[in-house]
Amino acid sequence: MSASYVLATSALQAFENNEPGADRVAAELGRGAVISAYDWYEVLAEWGQQPPEALLVLAACALYIVPFDEQDALEAARLCASTGLSLGVCACLVTASSLGLPVLTADKAMAALDVGVIIVLIR
């Protein structure tokens, strides 16, 4: 697996909705990007039972869905407890930390965090 970023759910949402920054996400999807299984669940749940056309596009991309295991859950829960962040954001940050990759996000509040992970805004 060769990946450049861990994608936050907000980045995939921007891609799916063709919002500003969607082109940046598309470029990273072409190069190879990662999302945790937990965050992938969040994306699919938001898209509903019949995912949009973007899901078909994603199937052809270099998007690697990595496991979110018991240790990841424990680390994410600790991070949530100490920061008040959502579980999805914490899952993304834990995944990025464990893989040594930066996060690509559309969430300005997430970009302001100082949690030992490089966070890059798409817009």
Secondary structure, 3 states (H helix, E strand, C coil): CCCCEEECHHHHHHHHCCCCCHHHHHHHHHHCEEEEHHHHHHHHHHHCCCCCHHHHHHHCCCEEEECCCHHHHHHHHHHHHHHCCCHHHHHHHHHHHHHCCCEEECCHHHHCCCCCCCEEECC
